[in-house]
Amino acid sequence: MEIFPALDLFEHKVIRLYKGDFNKGTIYSHDPIKTAENFALQGARWIHVIDLEGAKKSTPFHLDLLEKFTKMGLKVQFGGGLRTFKDIENALSAGATRVMVGSLLFRDKSTPNVLFEKFNNSVVPAVDVKNGMVATHGWEKSKNLRPHETVNRLVTNGYRTLLVTSVDRDGTLSGPNIRLYRTIIPETKGKAEVIAAGGIVNISDITKLKLEGLSGVILGKSIYEGKIKIKEALEVAKQC
């Protein structure tokens, strides 16, 4: 299992939203570089960077930071505001190891296949689940798509890594949505890895998700609030 410390950015500040609500954000740092350095010092190999400002305004605003993160030895998983193929190319060129795409991915039925043909597994589909349905555009719009059906379709298209976020739990420290992942994992048919995000509060949650078949977890508020130490999470992820 892989551990992904989250770095959510708005106006070059590190913030966390509550249930994806832009009106309920908490600023944790005014220096994302130092925050990332701290993650690296604790042993993190990846950093999960979300450009919240980009997601809200439909264009990336923080690509200038990606190369700085990679120079720390961190692999960057980047998303937020990637609405065109050119945006994806720019993010990968700026230093992202792979990018997460949600709104663009669900633009029409042909886009997932076209994206995969062009970028292969440099693109990670971001399946954001809000009120039981897939949400897009910074979690502010809902698509008439069910998560398990969406995952099945994406795996059929060839995607081998997917991010599934429970928006209703994101930033709540209320525990992961185990029921959601139990509907998702069978749809991968053993062909794709699923990364979980939303609500993870303690080491026990990481163990539970590993046992359910998740390949990675995003840690956000839990590390900023001191509920989980990255080094400890990495050790548990190796063992369980």
N, C-alpha and C positions, 0 to 999 in steps of 0.2 A: 504494500500500500504506500502511496505517495502523500506527503503532507504539503499543502499549499498555503503558506501565510498570505493573507489578503491585504492588498494595499489599494484602497478605494480613494480616488482623487477627485477633488473639485477645487478649481482655482489654485492648483498646486498645494493644496492642503490635504492631509489624510483625514478622512471622515468615515463614519459609518451611519447608514440610514436604518430606520426602524420600519420593517416590513416594506422596504422599497419606497418609503414616503420621503420625497425631497424636502418636505416641510418639517421633518423630524430627524435631522442629522446632528451627530455629535462630532466635533472636531477633536481628534486625538493628537495631531502633530501638525506643525507648520513647516516641517522639514522631512519630506518623503525620502530623501537620500539617507539621512541618519536612521530613519525607521528601517529602510531596506538593509543598511549596514548591520543593524542589530539582528535582523533575521538571519543574515549570512553568518554572523558570529555565533549564532546559536545552532548552526549546522544546516540551515535550510538550503536545499538545492534548487528549488523553484520559488518563484514569487508570482502571485496571482494579482495582476494589476487591472483594475477596472477604472476606466475613464468615465466617471459619473457625469461630469460636465459634457463630455462628448456624447454620452447616451442621451442626455436631455436636449442637446442642441444639434444632434445628428451629424457631428463631425468631430474627429479626435482633437483633443487639446493638449495632450501630455506626451506626445511621441518623443519630445526632446529628452525625456528622462530615461528612456529605455536603454540606450547605449551605456549610460552611467550604471544602471543596474547590472548589465551584463559584465561590465568591467570588475564587478565584485565577485564574479564567478557564478552569478545566479542565472538560471534559465527563466525566461519571461513568458508567462501565459497572459496575453493582453486582450482586452475587449472593451467595448464602449464607443459608440459613434461610428462603427465601421459599416457604412451604408452602401459603399460601392466597391467594385473589384479593385479600383485604384487605392482606396483606403486600406484594403488588406495588403496590397503590395507595399504601400508606404510603411505600414506597421512592421511588416517582416523585414524591410530594408532598414528600419530604425533600430532593430535589435530584438524584436519579438521572436522567440523560438516557435511559437504557434499563436494563433489568434482565435478568439471566440466570436462566433457570429450568431446573432439571433434574428433581429428584424430583417436583415437582408436575406437570410436563409429562407424565411417564410414569405417572401414577396410574391412568389407564385410557385406552382408545382414543379416547374422545370429547374428552378434555381439550385436546389440541393445537388442535383446531378451535375449541372454545369460547374458549380463551385468545386465539387470533388474532382472533376476531370482536370481543372486548372491548378488547384492547390493541394490536392490529395489530403493527407492527414496533417498538413500545416494548419488546417481549419478544424476547430472543435465546435460542433454545434452546441449552442447554449439554449437548452430547453428550460425556460423559466416558467414555473408553475404557480399560478395565482388563482385562488378559488377553484381549484380543480381543472383549470384550463391553461393552455399555453399563452403567456403574456409577452408582448414585444414593446419596442420603442421606450426603453427606459422603464419597463414594467408598467407603463401607463395605458397600454392598449391590450385588449384581449383578442385572441384568435379563436375561431371555432374549431379548435384542435384539442384532442385528448392526449395527455402525455405519453401513455403507453403505445398508442397508435403511431404517434409522431416518432418515437424512438424506433419502433419496428421499421418504419419507412426509411429512416436515416441509416440504419444498419444495412438495410437492403441496398441502399445507394452506395455503400462501401465504407462509411465512416466507422472508425475503430476506436475513437475516444469521444465521449460525450460528457458534457457538464449538465447535470440536472439540479436546478435550484428550487427549493421550496420558498418562494417569496414570502408567503404568509408566516414563515418562521424566521426569515432573515433578520438578524439584528435583535432577536428577541431573547436569546439564551434559554429557549424553552424546550430544547431537544430536537433532534432531527425527525423528519417525517418518515418513519420506518415503513409505514403502510404504503406511501408513495413509491418507495424504492422496491418494495416487494412486487408491485405491479410492473415496474420498469425492467428489472433484471431479467425476467424470463423472455422479454421481447428482444434481448440482445442475442439469444440463442448461443451464448458462449463465444460470440465473434467480436464483441466490443467491450471496452472498459468504460465504466461509468464513475464519474467523480461527483461526490455529493456536496451540496452547500445549503446552508440555512439552518440555524437553530442549534448547532453543535456547541455544547457547553462544557463538557468534561472528557477526561480520558476514556471513561466508560462508553461514551457515545461513539468514540472512534473504534473501540473494540466491537461494538454492536454492528456498526456499518461494515466493518471488515468481514464479520461473520455472515452478513447478508449478501456479500459478494461485491461490495463496492471496491474500486481500485484506488481511490483517492478521496481526500476530504479537504474542503476549503475552511480555514480557520480565520475568523475575523474578529468579531467582538470578544470572543472567548480569550484571545491572546492579549487584546488591548485592555481588558478588564482583569487580567491576571488569573483567569480561571484555568488556563492551560499554558504550560511552558512548551515552546517549540521543541526544545531538546528532548523533553519527556515524551512528547507526541511522536517524535521520530523513532524513539526507542520502542515504544509500544507498537507502532506501525510495522516495525521489523519483526517483532516477536509473534504477534497474533496472526 
